[in-house]
Amino acid sequence: MTTPSGESTRGQAPRVLVVTFALDPTADYVLRELNARRIPFWRTDLADFPTRSTLSAEVGADGRWRGAMRDATRGVDLSEVRAVWWRKPTPFAFPETMSGPEQVFATSQAKRAVSGVLGSLPGVLWVNRPERNADCTKPRQLAAAAEAGLRVPETLITNNPADIPSFAQRCGGHIITKVLGGIVHTENNTRGQLYTHRVPPEQWNDSRIALTAHLFQREITDKAYEVRVTVVNGQTFPVAIHAPAGPASLDWRRDSHSLRYSTALLPPEVQRGIEAMMWRLDLVFAALDFIVDSNGTHYLVDVNPGGQWAWIDHTRDAITHALANLLEKGSTT
């Protein structure tokens, strides 16, 4: 059977370690499938360490770490781990009695210990290694996409306002800006999201641009639709996303309830480009976003190594089974 957190309770040694936050419905689809297949797993979160879970490991003369990670009821023998699904863990959590500097130090220690020990286990499949996720920044992914032969919109990263007018003119006067990291933003205890937005000419010389780096791109003004492509170990699961006129037409995340989905086919050159880009980024899993213009040209605009996919009915079951197959096998070959 399955516990409320989605953990196997069949008494077998866990072969799959799942690291994600407690309320992750996307992960639950795959974990229910693993449970149905009787594939043992242990689900945990970085936030469980060290108050709710422990790590105890010793390195042998052969260079192998032996030991376990455990919580109050279950755990994982490090020698039994065959696959790690590193999805969306939340940060390590420490007692409030610790001072700020103490928590900073403890976080550094915990990060190096947990990631270091797990990352040193031999013969383990990672989906994906956390360092590969961290390295998949906007500059890195756009460069990798272009190197792989995919089209990317003209892009400028700068903190010099004087760069903007000439760049905008080269883009026909139509440019957008988007954040370089996550879109969630909290200010005065209010949570918001920083969506893509257009940059009108009166803002091209905004002095505030000098305060930090900004990303600007040519707007694809003849957008026909977008494609979300989920990639699992070379398998691609594309879905066309159609947004109505309005705010969602620029950034479909603004109004996800208004979206319409349909089957999408990737041109062979795009398929080849995706494979080459994933190899360059050393990713096993990613959710990719393309803009398709009226001529059918696909522009890669985002690579999310921990992207969501379960909200799209068209491909949910296929992706669930592909991920379960991969974790069960414990190998990309």
VOGU-3710 file (C-alpha; in Angstrom, 3 decimals, decimal comma):
1> mttpsgestr> 0,000/0,000/0,000  0,993/3,682/-0,055  1,315/6,122/2,823  -0,226/9,637/2,556  3,188/10,956/1,501  3,344/8,452/-1,327  5,980/6,130/0,150  6,141/2,398/-0,464  5,458/0,395/2,705  6,005/-3,116/1,370
11> gqaprvlvvt> 9,070/-3,658/3,564  11,523/-3,901/0,683  14,840/-2,037/0,633  14,364/1,260/-1,230  15,916/1,270/-4,677  14,691/4,768/-5,585  15,384/7,852/-3,496  12,970/10,714/-4,181  13,960/14,176/-2,969  11,153/16,716/-3,216
21> faldptadyv> 8,839/18,830/-1,098  6,029/17,217/0,881  3,075/18,429/-1,192  4,248/17,693/-4,720  1,296/16,286/-6,694  3,401/15,944/-9,836  5,757/13,555/-8,059  2,787/11,662/-6,631  1,760/10,436/-10,097  5,112/8,719/-10,578
31> lrelnarrip> 5,313/7,399/-7,015  1,865/5,816/-7,283  3,042/4,123/-10,465  6,220/2,864/-8,779  4,128/1,555/-5,911  1,820/-0,259/-8,322  4,884/-1,905/-9,845  6,156/-2,860/-6,393  9,300/-0,778/-6,887  10,461/0,295/-3,406
41> fwrtdladfp> 11,285/3,946/-2,814  11,856/6,412/-0,012  10,629/9,968/-0,278  12,260/12,767/1,690  12,947/16,500/1,518  16,020/18,547/2,331  13,833/20,469/4,775  13,550/17,252/6,825  17,275/17,427/7,607  18,457/17,580/10,330
51> trstlsaevg> 15,355/17,952/12,520  13,366/15,011/11,094  15,982/12,903/9,317  19,542/11,773/9,859  22,548/10,924/7,730  25,197/8,456/8,911  27,874/7,402/6,426  31,437/6,078/6,509  33,829/5,805/3,597  35,685/2,534/3,167
61> adgrwrgamr> 39,135/1,752/1,829  37,468/1,036/-1,526  36,147/4,607/-1,707  32,514/3,600/-1,231  30,242/5,328/1,250  28,244/2,977/3,471  25,501/3,942/5,844  21,961/5,249/5,737  19,589/8,195/5,661  16,587/7,777/7,930
71> datrgvdlse> 13,590/9,473/9,454  11,608/8,326/12,482  9,983/5,391/10,671  11,854/4,578/7,486  15,067/5,190/5,640  17,389/4,109/2,888  20,529/2,017/2,999  22,987/3,873/0,765  24,130/0,603/-0,812  20,564/-0,093/-2,010
81> vravwwrkpt> 20,079/3,180/-3,916  19,882/2,656/-7,672  18,210/5,915/-8,725  17,781/9,405/-7,282  14,896/11,578/-8,503  15,958/15,065/-7,420  12,823/17,069/-8,131  11,941/20,157/-6,097  13,384/19,958/-2,593  12,947/22,848/-0,183
91> pfafpetmsg> 15,929/24,201/1,777  17,413/22,606/4,871  15,607/23,641/8,062  17,250/24,277/11,418  16,001/24,974/14,946  14,938/28,568/15,551  17,247/28,601/18,577  20,217/28,773/16,192  21,499/32,232/15,306  21,605/33,498/11,740
101> peqvfatsqa> 25,355/32,850/11,306  24,946/29,409/12,845  22,202/28,534/10,356  24,329/29,767/7,435  27,200/27,557/8,584  24,901/24,591/9,230  23,357/24,956/5,758  26,793/24,888/4,160  27,710/21,768/6,140  24,448/19,975/5,357
111> kravsgvlgs> 24,583/20,796/1,643  28,091/19,472/1,244  27,389/16,367/3,303  24,063/15,245/1,829  24,780/16,137/-1,804  28,378/15,004/-1,492  27,642/11,562/-0,063  24,706/10,861/-2,371  26,593/12,216/-5,368  29,489/9,860/-4,667
121> lpgvlwvnrp> 27,420/6,669/-4,752  28,549/4,543/-7,717  26,225/3,251/-10,401  23,331/5,517/-9,440  21,004/7,144/-11,979  20,280/10,828/-11,276  17,233/12,666/-12,626  18,903/15,209/-12,547  22,081/15,849/-10,589  21,494/19,017/-8,529
131> ernadctkpr> 24,641/20,647/-9,864  23,362/20,165/-13,420  20,062/21,767/-12,465  21,900/24,706/-10,888  24,108/25,107/-13,971  21,087/25,295/-16,284  20,865/29,093/-16,120  19,251/31,192/-18,833  22,642/32,176/-20,338  23,868/28,580/-20,295
141> qlaaaaeagl> 20,721/27,050/-21,737  20,374/29,603/-24,537  24,020/29,109/-25,502  23,617/25,322/-25,436  20,465/25,568/-27,562  22,198/27,712/-30,184  25,236/25,393/-30,178  22,864/22,470/-30,757  21,342/24,125/-33,818  18,099/25,302/-32,233
151> rvpetlitnn> 16,784/28,787/-32,952  16,728/31,221/-30,037  15,403/34,785/-30,106  17,999/37,565/-30,171  18,928/38,047/-26,508  20,767/40,747/-24,581  21,876/40,541/-20,942  23,074/43,857/-19,591  22,971/46,384/-16,780  23,883/49,254/-19,102
161> padipsfaqr> 20,788/51,261/-20,152  22,708/52,618/-23,152  22,690/49,119/-24,700  18,920/48,908/-24,950  17,970/51,389/-27,741  20,307/49,901/-30,347  19,312/46,343/-29,406  15,621/47,240/-29,615  16,097/48,828/-33,028  17,814/45,656/-34,292
171> cgghiitkvl> 14,737/43,781/-33,062  12,339/45,986/-34,986  11,398/47,934/-31,871  9,694/44,948/-30,221  11,484/43,615/-27,136  10,457/41,858/-23,952  12,146/41,292/-20,615  11,992/38,306/-18,301  13,674/37,311/-15,068  16,890/35,312/-15,150
181> ggivhtennt> 15,690/33,018/-12,347  12,408/31,884/-10,818  9,363/34,075/-11,325  8,078/33,876/-7,731  8,675/37,145/-5,892  7,847/38,037/-2,296  7,739/41,582/-0,958  6,222/42,779/2,321  4,982/39,228/2,947  3,044/39,326/-0,336
191> rgqlythrvp> 3,768/36,631/-2,877  3,655/37,541/-6,553  5,024/36,420/-9,899  7,258/38,293/-12,311  5,905/37,461/-15,749  7,334/38,291/-19,155  6,411/41,812/-20,205  7,020/44,156/-23,114  9,507/47,000/-22,848  8,119/50,162/-24,526
201> peqwndsria> 10,477/52,803/-25,985  10,030/55,139/-23,015  11,660/52,498/-20,800  14,654/51,752/-23,002  16,835/54,256/-21,112  15,482/53,559/-17,646  18,311/54,315/-15,208  17,150/51,497/-12,915  18,454/48,990/-15,451  21,915/49,831/-14,110
211> ltahlfqrei> 21,062/48,416/-10,677  21,451/44,761/-11,749  21,607/42,476/-14,770  18,508/42,232/-16,975  17,579/39,907/-19,824  15,982/41,359/-22,949  14,785/39,406/-25,988  13,241/40,073/-29,349  9,503/39,535/-29,124  8,199/36,958/-31,592
221> tdkayevrvt> 5,364/39,179/-32,782  3,936/36,651/-35,242  3,564/33,927/-32,628  1,177/31,193/-33,759  1,275/29,065/-30,600  3,733/27,639/-28,073  4,941/24,110/-27,436  5,816/22,574/-24,081  8,176/19,660/-24,676  8,857/17,343/-21,744
231> vvngqtfpva> 12,009/15,289/-22,254  12,641/12,030/-20,386  15,923/10,330/-21,262  15,685/11,231/-24,935  11,941/10,663/-25,277  10,045/13,829/-26,162  6,430/14,569/-25,248  5,338/17,746/-27,057  2,032/19,560/-26,532  0,883/22,711/-28,338
241> ihapagpasl> -0,374/25,482/-26,051  -2,887/27,928/-27,485  -3,523/31,109/-25,504  -6,365/33,573/-26,199  -5,783/37,236/-26,936  -4,839/39,183/-23,851  -2,149/38,886/-21,170  -1,785/35,119/-21,670  -0,798/35,610/-25,309  2,537/37,051/-24,148
251> dwrrdshslr> 3,026/34,748/-21,148  0,581/31,849/-20,873  1,318/31,492/-17,146  -0,744/34,640/-16,546  -4,007/32,832/-17,276  -3,488/29,074/-17,335  -7,231/28,390/-17,060  -7,844/29,951/-20,486  -5,392/27,743/-22,354  -6,235/25,157/-24,962
261> ystallppev> -3,983/22,194/-25,746  -3,523/20,066/-28,850  -1,191/17,421/-30,230  2,110/18,756/-31,562  4,707/17,241/-33,855  8,320/18,373/-33,726  10,229/18,946/-36,966  13,144/16,509/-37,303  15,719/19,296/-36,979  14,133/20,449/-33,715
271> qrgieammwr> 14,120/16,892/-32,389  17,815/16,540/-33,223  18,555/19,925/-31,662  16,812/18,935/-28,436  18,852/15,749/-28,183  22,095/17,658/-28,745  21,155/20,387/-26,256  20,203/17,907/-23,526  23,573/16,201/-24,019  25,387/19,531/-23,712
281> ldlvfaaldf> 23,493/20,384/-20,523  23,940/16,817/-19,206  20,245/16,594/-18,299  18,135/13,435/-18,199  14,874/15,328/-17,675  13,718/18,836/-18,603  10,623/20,767/-19,619  11,296/22,954/-22,662  9,287/25,885/-23,967  9,208/26,848/-27,629
291> ivdsngthyl> 7,468/29,696/-29,434  6,308/28,783/-32,946  5,839/31,615/-35,422  3,503/31,805/-38,401  6,157/30,178/-40,604  6,504/27,198/-38,293  9,913/28,244/-36,955  10,490/26,937/-33,416  12,307/29,276/-31,000  13,637/27,767/-27,781
301> vdvnpggqwa> 12,911/30,221/-24,947  13,277/28,200/-21,736  14,749/25,011/-20,296  13,438/24,015/-16,864  15,266/20,977/-15,418  12,554/20,605/-12,755  9,586/21,690/-14,848  5,974/20,726/-14,207  4,048/18,514/-16,601  1,177/16,817/-14,770
311> widhtrdait> -1,340/19,586/-15,401  -1,546/18,711/-19,122  -3,889/15,775/-19,605  -2,614/15,006/-23,110  0,767/13,719/-21,967  0,436/13,086/-18,224  0,143/9,300/-18,364  2,879/8,895/-20,964  5,344/11,013/-18,971  4,409/9,235/-15,740
321> halanllekg> 5,189/5,856/-17,297  8,391/7,099/-18,937  9,728/8,404/-15,627  8,659/5,275/-13,767  10,343/3,111/-16,408  13,557/5,113/-16,082  13,643/5,041/-12,270  12,785/1,356/-12,213  15,582/0,562/-14,640  18,073/2,800/-12,819
331> stt> 20,003/3,510/-16,000  19,783/5,681/-19,119  21,010/2,862/-21,354
//
